[in-house]
Amino acid sequence: MASRSKRRAVGDGAPRPPDAPAQRHEEEEDDEVEDQDEDDEEDSDEEEDEDDEVVDEEVRVDFEAYSISDNDHDGIKKLLQQLFLKAPVNTAELTDLLIQQNHIGSVIKQTDASEDSGDDEDEDEIFGFISLLSLTERKGTQCAEQIKELILSRCDQNCAKSVVDQLDKLLSDAAKPVGLLLSERFINVPPQIALPMHQQLQKELAEAHRTNKPCGKCHFYLLISKTFVEAAKNNSRQKRSSHQKDELVFANAEEEFFYEEESDTRLGGRWAFDDVPMTPLRTVMLIPCGEMSGIMDRLEEHLSV
């Protein structure tokens, strides 16, 4: 996966004898003053060396997906914390559960990071991950109960009561398991990487269902998406509960395809962290598993490279 950045190109730092004249390019004008003082030439050359030239250049950063392992604990926990912020969720326990069920899920790491940087610690640095936790199967664990309570309490503050009641009923229905879909990455990692990760996760979930492993029998996917809205449009409960799709900006761009304002088969709710400027939100979506194939098709259509 390649990403663009600006690389600063520094001029040649080779020393030059103090008495040697400054080299001229062939395209320099011939009418320069020949009797210019040597000290002035040296000062000018030093100023030119100090000015770095900014060059637009494509820099390739290749990522690879790996199975989740114990070494990924700190990286996954850090990414979970950017989703839940200061909310009362035991992200350490949640990370442990994701590592225990490593038959599903992947982490993103830079290819050959240790060779490029010479730092062994970079080899285990993760830039994103994807996994799923069955809130139904993990009922009774602290983090699962905290997540359900968090969602219901925040949606109760910002959504219609009928939506909250229906969401509560579905989260409590053991006959229709709900899986928390977690897909987090650093903001500078391009959305195109989400497509193969989601596709791989769907294959792993299908295999888990076939072999009767954990997370293989989800009826709904619960997605908590990081979104943003203009502060002026989010200054009242009424406005928070009626945001239109075109008002929301998704931190993970691909998650917009999971959100359909028109569909009556999804439940959506949003809550705001009112103490944070620029009004970041969390958009909650409950998606029937049967709709995932269509979502994957739309992701492939828009994110294929």
N, C-alpha and C positions, 0 to 999 in steps of 0.2 A: 504494500500500500504506500503510495507516494504522497507526500504533503509538500506544500510550497512554503518557503520562508525566505527571508532576506539574509544573505550571508555577506559579512563585511570583508571585502578584499583589501588586504594590507599591501602596500607597496614593497618593492625589493629593499630589504634591510642590509644589503652587503655594504661594507665600509668602503670609502673612497679616499684616496690620498688627499691631504688638505690642500696641496698645490694643484691638483688636477682640475681642469675646467669641467664644468657641468656638461654632461652629455646632452646632445640636441637630437630631437626627432627630425626625420627628414621633412615633415610637414611644417616645422617651425618657420616663422617668417625670417627672412634674411636681413631685415632692416633693424634688428635689435641693436642696441647700443653696445659696441664692442669694448669700449673702455670702461665698462661697469666694474665697480670695485669688487674684488674677490670675496671680501667679507659679506657684501650684499648678496652675492651669488649663494654663499653657504647658508646665510640666513633664510633666503628664499627656498633653497632646497630642503632645509629642515622643516619649514612650514608645510611644504608639499608632502613630505614624508609623514607629518603628523595628521594630515587630513586623510582619513580613511574613505575609500570609495565604496559606496553602497551599490551592489550589483544584484539585479534580479536573477536568481538562479534556482533551478528545480533541485531540491534536495530529497532524495529517496529515503524514506523510513519504512522498512519492511517489518510487518508484524506476523507473528504466528500464534495459533491457538493451541493451548495445552490443557490436559486434564487438570482439574483442581487438585492441589496437594497441600500438605501441612505447611510447606514453605510459603504459601500464598496467604497465610492467615492475616498478617498485618496489612497487606495491600487490599484484600477484600474488605476488611473491617474499615479501612480508611474510606473506601468508596461507598460503603453503606452509610457511613456517617455524613457524607455529603447529600445523601437522600433524606435521612431522618433528622439531620441537624441536631437540635437540642431536645428533640422529642424523647420521651421516656421509653426507649426501646433498647433491650440488651443486645447490642450489635456484636458483642464478643460471643455470646451463646449462638446467635444467628449464624455467625461465621463458622463456628464449630459444627453446626448441623449441616451446613452446605458442604463442608470438607468431608464429613462422614459419609455423605451420599454422593461420592464422586463418580458414580456411574452416569451421572448427568452433570452438565455444566462445563464451562471452559473459561480459561483466563487468557488474556492477550498479553504477550510479551514481545519485546523488540528482538528481531532476529539477530543472533550473534552480537548481542549487546556487550558481552564481556570482552570480546575481541576489539570492538570499536573503542571502548572507554578505558580498558585496562583495569576496571574496578569490578571485583568479584561480586559486590553487593548488587550491581546493576543487573546481574543475571536473573535475579529473583524479583525484580521490580515489575509489577503488573500495571498495565495501562487501562484495563477494563476487564469485566467478567460478565458472564450470563449464567443463570441457574434458575431453579424453581424450588420453592418450599411448599409442601402441602400443609396448609393451615388446618385441614381436617385431620390428617394423620398425626400431626404434631400438636394436636389439642392437648392442653395441660402444660406445655412448656412455657416458660416465662415469656420468651420473645414472641411466640405465636399469639398468646393471649394479649400481650401489650400492643401488638400490631392491630389486632381486631378492635380492641378498646379505643386505640388512637383513631382509627378510621371512623368508627361509629360516632365518637364524641365530636370530632372535627366536622364531620358531615352534618351532624345534628345542628351545629352552629351555623351552617351555610346552605343547607339544602331543605327541600320540602320534607315534612314529616313522613309522607307516604314513601319517599325514596329511602329514607333512613330505615323505616320499618321493613321494607322489602329487602334491603341489604342485610339487615340483622337476621332476617329469616333465612336467607340463602347461606350466610356464614355459619348458621347453626344447623344446617341440614346435612347430616352425615351421609345421607343417601346420594348427595350430589357434591362430591369433594371439590374444594376450592384450592387452587394452587397459586401462591404468590409468585408472580413472574418478576425476576430481578435482572435488570440489564443496566449496568452502570459503567461509565468510562470517563476518562479525563476529557475536558471540554475540547482540547485541541486534536483529539483523535477523530478522523472523519467518519461520517455516518455510514459510508459504504461498507465499513467493516462489520456493521450490524447484520447485514444480510446473511453471510455465511454462518455467523454465530447463531442466529435465530433458526436457520435451516438445520444446522447440526443439532441444536437443542430439540427440535421437533422429531428428528430421527431417534435421538436418545430416549425421548419420552415414549415414542411408539415402541421401542424395544423394551423399555421398562414395563409398559403395559402388557406386552407379549409374554414377558418372563415373570410377571407378577412381582416386580420390585417396587420400592417406594416411589411415589410421585407418578406412577403410571396410570392412575385411574381418575384423573381430574375431569370434572364436568364443566368447571369454569376456571378461567384465568383471571386473577386479580392483579391489576397493574397500577402502581402509584407513579405517576409521571411528573417530573419537574417541569413546571410551566411558569410563564411570566405574563403579566398584563400591565398596561399603563396604570400608574398609581391613580390617576384621575378617574379611571373607570372602575376603581375597586375601593371606593370610600364608603360603601354601605352594604348591609346584608343583602338588600334587594339586588344590587348590581353584582355582588359576588356570586349570587345563585343564578344569574342569567347571562353569564358570559357566552358569547357566540364563538364558534370555532375560529373565525378570522381574527378575533381579539387575542387569542392565546398564542404565545410563542413557546415552542417546545424545546427544552434544552437538548434532548435527544430527538433530532429531527424526524427520524423514522417512526416515532411513536404517534405522530399525527395520523398515521394510517390506522392506528388502533382506535382512534377516537372518531366517532361518527355522530354528529349532532342529530341527524335525522332518524337514526335507528332506534326503534322502541324495544329492541332485544337487549340493549345495554343499559346498565345503570351507571350514572356518572355523578360525581360530587367533587367539590373543590373546597380547600381551606386555605386561608392566608396566614402567613407569619407577619402579623401587623407591625412588629417591632423592627422589621428589616426594610430599608429603603428599596424602592423600585418594585415593591410588591411581588415577591416570588410566591407562587402557589404550588399546591400539589393537586393534580387532577387524578381522581380515582376512577378506574374503569373496571367493570366486571364483564368479561368477554366469554361467551359460550365457546367451548373448544371446537365446535363444528365450524366456526367462522375463521379459524386460524389458517386454513388452506387458502382462502380468498385473500386474507391479509398478506400471506407469504407471496402470493402472486403479485400483489400491488407493490410490495417491497422489491421484488425482483425486477419489476417493470421500471421502477424509478431509481434503484440503487445499483443496478448492474454496471460494472465497469469493463 
